Amino acid sequence: MYARIARLLGRLAERPPARGWLGRVGALAQYHGVWGPGVRLLRNVPLRRKAWVAAAAVALLVLGLGQDVARHRMAAAASAQRASSMGHSLAALARLRHGAMDLVEVSVRVDAGQGDPREVVQALENEARLYGQVEPAVSDFVRDHVAVAHAWSTATSARQELQRQRAGGGVAKRASAPGATSAAVRAYADALTLTGGEGLAAWAPWLDQDPRATVLRDGLVRLGHELGVRLSQMESQAVRTSRADREVGAATGFLSAAHEVRTVQSLLRPAYDRALAQVPQHTGALDAAVRDLEARVQWMERGSGTRAPAEVAAKVVRADQAARAIEDIGWAALQEHLRARASEQWRGLAWAAALALVVLGLSAYVLLCIYKVLAGGLEHLCSQVAELGRGNLTIRPTGYGRDEIGEALNTLSRSAAQMSGLFEAVTQGVAAVSVPAGRGQGGRACARDAQRGEPQPKGHDRAARAHAPAAGQEP
């Protein structure tokens, strides 16, 4: 293809009308084809600038290819870091929700006359401690997601209402019981449950990029969350139910709630089995929690309507604790995995950056060595050719490599040696021819000196006798 283009341009340049810029383009492509412009441009550039051009081309190539890789790796590392940060916030929110559920349980029992008011105070103190841990953790989460922000605002308003009722209750003066009602506590817990659900939904796009994290979330965290919500509702219903209500419709309500728990278990059972394979170190604790949960649910299905409300509530509390254990193990395993994944991503990014720097360094080193070889070899070659031009045939340059420059230096050395030998042979031939000619001119000069009566050198006498005719012969 290149040869065809070159021939076409050459034919266009040979035509008479092809003058001006078209003729110049044809002449430019006549010898080098499509490489003509680059050759024409670079042959007038010093070698140092050519080296800089080559280095810039390599650097641009490496940076251009590495830009997408670096952007992808940085996005993956940032995504893993974001997923880990959001998981930390949601885990803190889950602990706060558990504290709110405990507050609901204690408040309902106290309102029903089945508990000690001091337990409510302890539950409120625990909730305040957990809220102090959650508030700074969810600030970024709330700012970036509108639905989570709205749910968190609702939960904050419910908590403020709870505190207002507690402060206006009058019985909290001795810190023996809260002034908050069960309805306010339940509204606060429901708002936290809604916030947790919205947070899990907002977390999904960041987490779905990691299959293992998705399995842990669906099989452990979501399972424990859904079971805990339903068991908490069942517990409140058991505590609020009077004997007459229990005899009429409580059994049906508890049975319906137990069926809901069974439905959640059946829906999330495959995800639980997959998650169990990911956390072999927690297999024993998870199996114990699931067995305990199964036993409590079976007990409620067999005849919770004929039991005392306190007994039913106690069983539900134990089941809720089993669900919390599943969720807590899921959060712990998930956070550990996300932190390890984020660290791995950042380490991979660091290794990639180090590798890119090493490649750039090696490229620069190779280009510099090539420049040194070319510049040094050409400089030495030019100096030796200059010596040869000045008539110095004693040069013997040596090429220390097998590249073109080394071969050129060795060829120059052989050429100089041959030229020196040729000139030496010519010089010896000229000297051999000039000696007899000099001897004949010397004999004629001696004869002229003898005729004049001038003394002759001794050596010249021997030369004259050698050339004199023998006795009885014609001279």
Secondary structure, 3 states (H helix, E strand, C coil): CHHHHHHHHHHHHHCCCCCCHHHHHHHHHHHHHHHHHHHHHHCCCCHHHHHHHHHHHHHHHHHHHHHHHHHHHHHHHHHHHHHHHHHHHHHHHHHHHHHHHHHHHHHHHHHCCCCCHHHHHHHHHHHHHHHHHHHHHCHHHHHHCHHHHHHHHHHHHHHHHHHHHHHCCCHHHHCCCCCCCHHHHHHHHHHHHHHHHHHHHHHHHHHCCCHHHHHHHHHHHHHHHHHHHHHHHHHHHHHHCCHHHHHHHHHHHHHHHHHHHHHHHHHHHHHHHHHHHHCHHHHHHHHHHHHHHHHHHHHHHHHHHHCCHHHHHHHHHHHHHHHHHHHHHHHHHHHHHHHHHHHHHHHHHHHHHHHHHHHHHHHHHHHHHHHHHHHHHHHHHHHHHHHHHCCCCCCCCCCCCCCHHHHHHHHHHHHHHHHHHHHHHHHHHHHHHHHHHHHHHHHHHHHHHHHHCCCCCHHHHHHHHHHCCCCCCCC
